[in-house]
Amino acid sequence: MRIVIGSLSHESNSFNPKCMTLTDFSPIYGDDVLSFLARGGRSPLQGIYRIIQEYGAETLPTIYARATPGGLVSLEAYQAMKKGFLAELSKFEGVDGVCLHLHGSMAVEGIGDAEGDLLTEVRAVAGEKVPIVTSLDMHATITGTMMEKADAFVGFRTAPHIDTMETGERAAKLLMDSLKRGYRLTTCAVGLPLLVSGEMSESAKPPMTSLIKRMEELDREPNVLSSSLLLGFPWVDVSYNQGSALVVTKGDPDLAQKKALGLAEELWSKLDQFTFTTEAYPFEKSLEVALGARTGPVCIADCGDNPGAGGSQNIVYPLQVMLQQKVGNSLFGAIADQKAYEHCTTHKPGSTFTLTLGKLSTKSDAPGITVTATLKSVGKLGSMPAVAIRVDGIDVVISNDRVMMLDPKDLETLGLKPKEYRILVLKSGYLDPKYEAIASYGLLALTPGFTNQDFAALDYNKIGRPIHPLDQGFNYDPREYIFPTRYEKGERV
């Protein structure tokens, strides 16, 4: 068997006005994808590749491209990547199946639904009879076009996302088993008109714990192959934004619909349970709580400016509050500010200088703050060039570009000792498990930014209504939200 693989992934925040460019993605194509996979890792594409190899099929590589969540993807960047992808896909004849990883919430300027657009092109090249299976992020948004063009989808079940490789494996196994045993994959998706952030839906806490258990039970039922709850992405203002319940069956569209409707109803019955799964306060209150803790480090997630959900990572209002309150033995980071970073690198460690950094709000003309800084170190935060400075007893990390705060060991490469601080204020949403492991206490700070958790404060203009929580108390009939399917009475439509 000959199986096409590829991955094009981005989580697009339409409130962040800075579009993503081709440089942000650094795409690779063809055999370079296999070379990349040979290095190892836990990406969904790694899982897809592993299963295809396990089944003894021939792997046909096309593209691997991903970027840190940010603004909309520029039309130019998307068209270039799509062109490269389709050029590789067109090289292959006699394809038996296609297995991709797409995020599910990638939005392109002027197009919107990138996954639907890409799957349309793949279907046109592959033909109607070739099955297409795609793994997706938990925060994917299903569209009618996606459902029309692909045969099955499998979503992450964990937040933070620790089942990435396993989800790719599940998607590939769906495809390979269907090809090997000669049955069709039939899928039903039911829309869920809600906006919910990852900070309200961590998988290790209710209500997701019980919903994940229900999906695991569903997967063991006869002829049910996979179930997913896709929660959408709240920081993109598009007409199709919502969550979905999705079930894949072995050639039984009626069963898929029945089980997807039941899964949607079960989630909707728990709607009032989707609240912050970590203590959440305005920033000033979160500092007060942190300062009252007996031991440290207390980790405060500056979740309104989270690069992991497309934030600009340069809002310094929380740092201004810390300086005003003279909060010592603390760390704030990372601020993504190329000019400030470059200015720091013109000085030697130990030198003191005046520095202006960041912005006080999301407004385009918002000022930064000016401080007297002492340079502590120059190095990297993970793979991102960064510096550490000290300002009035607070260590501040400045990075050359946006970078997700995933591992306290990254701070150690800058000569910082995260376990020794009283307070760590991190540009993050829910804390990565590696930070949770060192924290005596974790808090969410409800801060301003492009990932503001107060959805009512965001300027939605295109999103479909009614939608929870912008609208309250409306009647939800899941049958009104069933997506069109590729199958009608067992036949492809």
C-alpha positions as CSV (number, residue, x, y, z in Angstrom):
1,M,0.0,0.0,0.0
2,R,1.1,3.6,-0.7
3,I,0.1,6.2,1.9
4,V,0.6,9.9,1.6
5,I,1.5,11.8,4.8
6,G,2.0,15.4,5.6
7,S,1.4,18.1,8.2
8,L,0.4,21.8,8.0
9,S,-0.5,23.2,11.3
10,H,-1.3,26.6,12.9
11,E,-3.6,28.0,15.5
12,S,-4.7,31.4,14.2
13,N,-5.8,34.2,16.5
14,S,-7.7,36.8,14.5
15,F,-7.5,39.4,17.2
16,N,-3.7,39.6,16.8
17,P,-3.2,41.9,13.8
18,K,0.3,40.5,12.9
19,C,0.0,38.0,10.1
20,M,2.1,34.9,10.0
21,T,4.7,34.7,7.2
22,L,6.4,31.9,5.4
23,T,9.5,32.4,7.6
24,D,7.3,31.7,10.7
25,F,6.6,28.2,9.3
26,S,9.9,27.2,7.7
27,P,8.2,24.4,5.7
28,I,10.1,21.4,4.4
29,Y,9.0,19.1,1.6
30,G,9.3,15.6,0.1
31,D,12.2,13.4,1.4
32,D,13.3,16.2,3.8
33,V,10.1,15.3,5.8
34,L,11.4,11.8,6.2
35,S,14.8,13.1,7.3
36,F,13.0,15.3,9.9
37,L,11.0,12.3,11.2
38,A,14.1,10.2,11.5
39,R,15.4,12.6,14.2
40,G,12.6,11.5,16.5
41,G,10.1,13.4,18.6
42,R,6.4,13.2,19.6
43,S,4.6,15.1,16.9
44,P,1.3,13.7,15.4
45,L,3.2,13.1,12.2
46,Q,5.7,11.0,14.0
47,G,2.8,8.8,15.2
48,I,1.3,8.6,11.7
49,Y,4.7,7.6,10.2
50,R,5.3,5.0,12.9
51,I,2.0,3.2,12.3
52,I,2.4,3.3,8.5
53,Q,5.8,1.7,8.9
54,E,4.5,-0.8,11.3
55,Y,1.9,-1.9,8.7
56,G,4.6,-2.3,6.1
57,A,3.2,0.4,3.8
58,E,5.2,2.7,1.6
59,T,5.3,6.3,3.0
60,L,4.9,9.1,0.5
61,P,6.0,12.4,2.2
62,T,4.7,15.8,1.2
63,I,5.0,18.7,3.7
64,Y,5.9,19.4,7.3
65,A,5.1,23.0,8.4
66,R,4.1,24.5,11.7
67,A,4.4,27.8,13.5
68,T,3.8,29.1,17.0
69,P,0.2,30.3,17.3
70,G,-0.2,33.8,16.2
71,G,-2.3,36.0,13.9
72,L,-4.0,35.0,10.7
73,V,-1.7,33.2,8.2
74,S,-0.9,35.6,5.3
75,L,-2.4,34.6,2.0
76,E,1.0,34.7,0.4
77,A,2.5,32.3,2.9
78,Y,-0.4,29.9,2.7
79,Q,-0.5,29.8,-1.1
80,A,3.2,29.1,-1.2
81,M,2.9,26.2,1.3
82,K,-0.2,24.8,-0.5
83,K,1.6,25.0,-3.8
84,G,4.6,23.1,-2.4
85,F,2.4,20.5,-0.8
86,L,0.3,19.9,-4.0
87,A,3.5,19.7,-6.1
88,E,4.7,16.8,-3.9
89,L,1.3,15.2,-3.8
90,S,1.0,15.3,-7.6
91,K,4.2,13.3,-8.0
92,F,2.5,10.2,-6.6
93,E,0.4,7.7,-8.6
94,G,-1.5,4.7,-7.3
95,V,-2.1,6.2,-3.9
96,D,-4.1,4.0,-1.5
97,G,-4.7,6.5,1.3
98,V,-3.9,9.9,2.7
99,C,-3.1,10.5,6.4
100,L,-2.5,14.1,7.5
101,H,-2.1,16.2,10.6
102,L,-3.8,19.5,10.4
103,H,-4.5,21.8,13.4
104,G,-8.2,22.5,12.6
105,S,-8.1,26.2,13.6
106,M,-5.8,27.6,11.0
107,A,-7.3,30.7,9.4
108,V,-5.9,32.4,6.3
109,E,-6.5,36.1,5.4
110,G,-9.1,36.3,2.7
111,I,-9.9,32.6,2.9
112,G,-10.7,31.6,6.5
113,D,-11.1,27.8,6.7
114,A,-7.6,26.7,5.7
115,E,-8.2,23.0,6.5
116,G,-11.3,23.0,4.3
117,D,-9.5,24.7,1.5
118,L,-6.5,22.3,1.7
119,L,-8.6,19.1,1.9
120,T,-10.6,20.3,-1.1
121,E,-7.3,20.4,-3.1
122,V,-6.2,17.0,-1.7
123,R,-9.5,15.4,-2.7
124,A,-9.3,16.8,-6.2
125,V,-5.9,15.3,-6.7
126,A,-6.4,12.0,-4.8
127,G,-9.9,11.3,-6.3
128,E,-13.2,10.3,-4.7
129,K,-12.3,6.7,-3.7
130,V,-9.1,7.3,-1.8
131,P,-9.7,7.6,2.0
132,I,-8.4,10.7,3.7
133,V,-7.9,10.6,7.5
134,T,-6.7,13.6,9.5
135,S,-5.6,14.0,13.1
136,L,-6.5,17.4,14.7
137,D,-5.8,19.5,17.7
138,M,-8.3,19.4,20.6
139,H,-9.0,23.0,19.8
140,A,-10.0,22.4,16.2
141,T,-13.1,23.8,14.5
142,I,-14.9,21.4,12.1
143,T,-16.4,22.9,9.0
144,G,-18.8,21.6,6.4
145,T,-16.1,21.6,3.8
146,M,-13.8,19.5,6.0
147,M,-16.5,17.0,6.5
148,E,-17.3,16.8,2.8
149,K,-13.8,16.3,1.8
150,A,-12.3,13.9,4.4
151,D,-13.4,10.5,5.6
152,A,-12.4,10.7,9.3
153,F,-10.9,12.9,11.9
154,V,-9.3,12.1,15.3
155,G,-8.6,14.8,17.9
156,F,-6.3,15.2,20.8
157,R,-7.9,14.4,24.1
158,T,-5.5,16.1,26.5
159,A,-5.0,19.7,27.5
160,P,-2.1,20.5,27.9
161,H,-1.6,18.4,24.8
162,I,0.5,15.3,25.8
163,D,-1.2,12.8,23.5
164,T,0.1,14.3,20.2
165,M,2.0,11.3,18.9
166,E,-0.7,8.9,20.1
167,T,-3.4,10.9,18.3
168,G,-1.4,10.6,15.0
169,E,-1.1,6.8,15.7
170,R,-4.9,6.5,16.2
171,A,-5.6,8.4,13.0
172,A,-3.1,6.2,11.0
173,K,-4.5,3.0,12.5
174,L,-8.0,4.0,11.5
175,L,-6.8,4.4,7.9
176,M,-4.7,1.3,7.7
177,D,-7.2,-1.0,9.3
178,S,-9.9,0.2,7.0
179,L,-7.7,-0.4,3.9
180,K,-6.5,-3.8,5.2
181,R,-9.9,-5.1,6.1
182,G,-11.9,-3.4,3.3
183,Y,-14.5,-1.3,5.2
184,R,-15.4,2.3,4.9
185,L,-14.9,4.9,7.5
186,T,-18.2,6.8,8.2
187,T,-18.1,9.9,10.3
188,C,-20.7,12.2,11.9
189,A,-19.9,15.6,13.5
190,V,-22.4,17.6,15.6
191,G,-21.7,21.2,16.2
192,L,-21.5,22.7,19.7
193,P,-22.2,26.4,19.7
194,L,-19.8,27.4,22.5
195,L,-16.6,29.2,23.1
196,V,-14.4,27.6,25.7
197,S,-10.7,28.2,26.5
198,G,-8.1,25.5,27.3
199,E,-7.9,27.1,30.8
200,M,-11.6,26.0,31.3
201,S,-11.2,22.5,29.9
202,E,-8.0,20.9,31.2
203,S,-8.3,17.2,30.6
204,A,-7.1,16.1,34.1
205,K,-10.0,18.0,35.7
206,P,-13.8,18.0,35.6
207,P,-15.8,18.1,33.4
208,M,-13.3,16.8,30.9
209,T,-12.3,13.8,33.0
210,S,-15.8,12.3,32.7
211,L,-16.1,13.3,29.1
212,I,-12.8,11.6,28.2
213,K,-14.0,8.5,30.1
214,R,-17.2,8.5,28.0
215,M,-15.2,8.7,24.8
216,E,-13.0,5.8,25.9
217,E,-16.2,3.8,26.6
218,L,-17.6,4.7,23.2
219,D,-14.5,3.6,21.4
220,R,-15.0,0.1,22.9
221,E,-18.6,-0.2,21.6
222,P,-19.2,-2.5,18.5
223,N,-18.4,-0.8,15.2
224,V,-17.4,2.5,16.9
225,L,-13.8,3.2,15.8
226,S,-13.1,6.6,17.3
227,S,-14.8,9.5,19.2
228,S,-13.6,13.1,19.6
229,L,-14.7,16.3,21.4
230,L,-13.2,19.2,19.5
231,L,-13.6,22.4,21.5
232,G,-12.9,25.0,18.9
233,F,-10.6,28.0,19.3
234,P,-12.2,31.1,21.0
235,W,-9.8,33.7,19.7
236,V,-10.7,33.6,16.1
237,D,-13.7,35.6,14.8
238,V,-15.1,33.5,12.0
239,S,-18.6,32.5,11.2
240,Y,-18.0,28.8,11.6
241,N,-16.4,29.0,15.0
242,Q,-17.8,26.4,17.4
243,G,-16.9,23.1,19.0
244,S,-18.1,19.7,17.8
245,A,-18.7,16.1,18.9
246,L,-17.4,13.6,16.3
247,V,-17.7,9.8,16.0
248,V,-16.2,7.5,13.4
249,T,-17.8,4.1,12.7
250,K,-17.1,1.0,10.6
251,G,-19.4,1.7,7.6
252,D,-22.4,2.7,9.7
253,P,-23.4,6.3,9.3
254,D,-26.6,5.9,11.3
255,L,-24.6,4.6,14.3
256,A,-22.1,7.5,13.9
257,Q,-24.9,10.0,14.0
258,K,-26.6,8.4,17.0
259,K,-23.4,8.3,19.0
260,A,-22.2,11.8,18.0
261,L,-25.6,13.2,19.1
262,G,-25.3,11.5,22.4
263,L,-21.8,12.8,22.9
264,A,-22.9,16.3,22.1
265,E,-25.8,16.1,24.5
266,E,-23.6,14.8,27.3
267,L,-21.1,17.7,26.9
268,W,-24.0,20.3,26.7
269,S,-25.4,18.9,30.0
270,K,-22.1,19.8,31.6
271,L,-21.9,23.3,30.2
272,D,-22.0,25.1,33.5
273,Q,-19.0,23.0,34.7
274,F,-16.7,24.6,32.2
275,T,-15.1,27.1,34.5
276,F,-11.5,27.9,35.2
277,T,-9.8,24.7,36.4
278,T,-7.1,26.7,38.2
279,E,-7.7,29.6,40.6
280,A,-8.1,32.7,38.5
281,Y,-8.0,36.4,39.5
282,P,-7.2,39.8,38.1
283,F,-3.5,40.3,38.1
284,E,-3.3,42.5,41.2
285,K,-5.3,39.9,43.2
286,S,-3.2,37.0,41.9
287,L,-0.1,38.8,43.2
288,E,-1.7,39.2,46.6
289,V,-2.5,35.5,46.7
290,A,1.0,34.6,45.6
291,L,2.6,36.8,48.2
292,G,0.6,35.1,50.9
293,A,1.8,31.6,50.0
294,R,4.2,30.1,52.5
295,T,6.6,28.6,50.0
296,G,7.6,29.1,46.4
297,P,7.8,29.2,43.6
298,V,4.2,30.3,42.9
299,C,3.6,30.2,39.2
300,I,1.3,32.9,37.8
301,A,0.1,32.4,34.2
302,D,-0.2,35.7,32.4
303,C,-3.0,34.1,30.3
304,G,-4.3,37.2,28.5
305,D,-1.0,37.4,26.6
306,N,-0.3,33.8,25.9
307,P,1.9,33.0,22.9
308,G,0.5,29.5,23.0
309,A,-2.9,30.8,21.9
310,G,-1.6,33.5,19.5
311,G,-0.9,36.4,22.0
312,S,1.7,39.0,21.1
313,Q,3.7,38.2,24.2
314,N,4.7,41.8,24.6
315,I,2.1,43.3,27.0
316,V,4.0,44.6,30.1
317,Y,1.1,45.9,32.2
318,P,1.7,43.1,34.7
319,L,5.4,43.9,35.0
320,Q,4.5,47.6,35.6
321,V,2.3,46.4,38.5
322,M,5.1,44.3,39.9
323,L,7.5,47.2,39.8
324,Q,5.0,49.5,41.4
325,Q,4.5,47.0,44.2
326,K,8.2,46.3,44.5
327,V,7.7,42.5,44.3
328,G,11.2,41.1,44.9
329,N,12.7,37.6,44.3
330,S,10.5,37.2,41.3
331,L,10.8,36.5,37.6
332,F,8.7,37.9,34.7
333,G,9.0,36.4,31.2
334,A,9.3,36.2,28.5
335,I,8.7,39.5,26.8
336,A,9.0,39.1,23.0
337,D,10.6,42.4,21.9
338,Q,13.2,42.2,19.2
339,K,14.4,45.9,19.6
340,A,14.7,45.6,23.3
341,Y,16.6,42.3,22.9
342,E,19.0,43.7,20.4
343,H,19.6,46.8,22.6
344,C,20.5,44.5,25.5
345,T,23.0,42.6,23.4
346,T,25.0,45.7,22.7
347,H,25.9,45.7,26.4
348,K,28.1,43.4,28.5
349,P,26.8,41.3,31.3
350,G,26.9,43.3,34.5
351,S,26.4,46.7,32.8
352,T,23.4,49.0,33.7
353,F,21.5,51.0,31.1
354,T,18.1,52.5,30.3
355,L,15.7,50.3,28.3
356,T,12.2,50.7,26.9
357,L,10.4,47.5,26.3
358,G,7.0,46.0,25.5
359,K,3.6,47.7,25.3
360,L,1.1,48.5,28.0
361,S,-1.9,47.4,26.0
362,T,-2.9,45.9,22.7
363,K,-3.5,49.3,21.0
364,S,-1.2,49.8,18.1
365,D,0.1,53.1,19.5
366,A,0.4,51.9,23.1
367,P,3.6,53.0,24.8
368,G,6.0,50.6,26.5
369,I,7.7,51.1,29.9
370,T,11.2,52.5,30.4
371,V,13.3,51.0,33.1
372,T,16.9,50.9,34.4
373,A,18.2,47.5,33.6
374,T,21.2,45.5,34.6
375,L,22.1,42.7,32.1
376,K,22.5,39.4,33.8
377,S,23.0,37.0,30.8
378,V,22.8,36.6,27.0
379,G,21.8,33.2,25.6
380,K,18.7,31.3,24.6
381,L,15.3,30.4,26.0
382,G,15.1,26.9,24.6
383,S,16.1,27.6,20.9
384,M,15.1,31.2,21.0
385,P,17.7,34.0,21.5
386,A,17.0,35.7,24.8
387,V,18.5,37.8,27.5
388,A,17.9,38.1,31.2
389,I,17.9,41.5,32.9
390,R,17.3,42.7,36.5
391,V,15.0,45.6,37.2
392,D,14.4,46.7,40.8
393,G,14.9,43.1,42.2
394,I,12.8,41.5,39.4
395,D,14.5,39.3,36.8
396,V,13.0,39.8,33.4
397,V,13.5,37.6,30.4
398,I,13.3,39.3,26.9
399,S,13.2,37.1,23.8
400,N,14.0,37.9,20.2
401,D,10.6,36.6,19.1
402,R,7.6,34.9,20.6
403,V,8.4,31.6,22.4
404,M,6.2,29.3,24.5
405,M,7.0,28.9,28.1
406,L,7.0,25.1,28.3
407,D,10.0,24.0,30.4
408,P,11.7,25.6,33.4
409,K,15.0,24.1,32.2
410,D,14.9,26.7,29.4
411,L,15.4,29.4,32.1
412,E,18.4,27.5,33.4
413,T,20.1,28.0,30.1
414,L,20.1,31.7,30.9
415,G,21.7,31.1,34.3
416,L,18.4,31.5,36.1
417,K,17.2,29.1,38.8
418,P,13.4,28.9,38.6
419,K,13.0,26.8,41.8
420,E,14.6,29.6,43.9
421,Y,12.2,32.4,43.0
422,R,9.3,33.3,45.2
423,I,7.1,34.1,42.2
424,L,7.3,33.2,38.5
425,V,5.0,35.2,36.2
426,L,4.9,33.4,32.9
427,K,3.5,34.3,29.5
428,S,1.3,31.2,29.4
429,G,-2.2,29.8,29.5
430,Y,-2.6,26.7,31.6
431,L,0.8,25.7,33.0
432,D,2.8,23.1,31.2
433,P,3.2,20.0,33.4
434,K,6.9,20.7,33.7
435,Y,6.2,24.0,35.4
436,E,3.4,22.4,37.5
437,A,6.0,19.9,38.8
438,I,8.1,22.7,40.3
439,A,5.3,25.0,41.5
440,S,4.2,25.1,45.0
441,Y,1.0,26.8,43.8
442,G,-0.4,27.7,40.4
443,L,-2.6,30.7,39.5
444,L,-4.2,32.1,36.4
445,A,-3.9,35.9,36.1
446,L,-6.8,37.3,34.0
447,T,-4.8,39.9,32.1
448,P,-5.3,42.0,29.0
449,G,-4.1,40.9,25.6
450,F,-5.1,39.1,22.4
451,T,-5.9,35.9,24.4
452,N,-8.2,37.7,26.9
453,Q,-10.3,35.2,28.8
454,D,-13.2,37.6,29.0
455,F,-14.7,36.8,25.7
456,A,-17.4,39.5,26.1
457,A,-14.6,42.1,26.0
458,L,-13.4,40.9,22.6
459,D,-14.7,42.5,19.4
460,Y,-16.5,39.6,17.7
461,N,-18.2,40.7,14.5
462,K,-18.4,37.5,12.3
463,I,-19.1,34.7,14.7
464,G,-22.4,32.8,14.5
465,R,-25.0,33.5,17.1
466,P,-26.3,32.3,19.5
467,I,-23.1,31.0,21.0
468,H,-22.3,30.3,24.7
469,P,-21.2,32.3,26.8
470,L,-21.8,35.4,24.7
471,D,-25.5,34.3,24.7
472,Q,-27.1,32.7,27.6
473,G,-30.1,30.4,28.1
474,F,-30.8,29.6,24.4
475,N,-32.3,26.3,23.4
476,Y,-29.8,23.8,21.9
477,D,-31.1,21.0,19.8
478,P,-28.1,19.0,18.6
479,R,-30.0,17.6,15.6
480,E,-30.0,21.2,14.1
481,Y,-26.2,21.1,14.2
482,I,-25.5,17.8,12.4
483,F,-22.9,18.4,9.6
484,P,-23.5,17.0,6.1
485,T,-21.7,13.7,5.6
486,R,-19.8,12.1,2.8
487,Y,-22.1,9.1,3.0
488,E,-25.8,8.5,2.4
489,K,-27.1,5.0,3.2
490,G,-23.6,3.6,3.0
491,E,-22.7,5.2,-0.4
492,R,-20.3,8.0,-1.0
493,V,-22.1,11.2,-2.0
